[in-house]
Amino acid sequence: MAEKVKHAIQDDYADDYSWCYGCGRLNEKGLRLRTGWDGDKTVTIYTPREEQMAIPGFVYGGVIASLVDCHGTGSAALALHRKNGHEPGDGEEPPRFVTGSLKVDYLKPTPQGKVLKAVGTVEEIHPKKWKVQTEVYVEDVCVVKGEVIAVVMPNTFTQS
């Protein structure tokens, strides 16, 4: 498995869509998660900051949920971009996704100060919906399993 994401799908998002707290490259206070291909799997690598603890020695679950969430939407963007004949860095702006649903199962406490590696498997379930199964590892131990249903982001939003 890759230890570093060389070219992430988030690197190619338009500036207007690069402010997400989880994966926005322009959000200086965010996590700045980056998702790329590793063979036929997707990968995001992140080391939680000290202030992102639940209790001393362990990572706050909300940070892990954010990792699963943004890894899922980024993975869906990678998959649809590839289906459309493109790869990150080829000059084509990738599709963007929003979260339709998020499920996170915490299997073991996640130790602070360790690299987290999210590994995803992507499945198209509808032309506008993709399911991403994610496993989060600390070293070789799976500490979290998650699922994201990612929905192609609409061109416009209406407020009710």
Secondary structure, 3 states (H helix, E strand, C coil): CCCCCCCCHHHHCCHHHCCCCCCCCCCCCCCCCCEEEECCEEEEEECCCHHHECCCCEECHHHHHHHHHHHHHHHHHHHHHHHCCCCCCCCCCCCCEEEEEEEEEECCCCECCCCEEEEEEEEEEECCEEEEEEEEEECCEEEEEEEEEEEECCCCCCCC
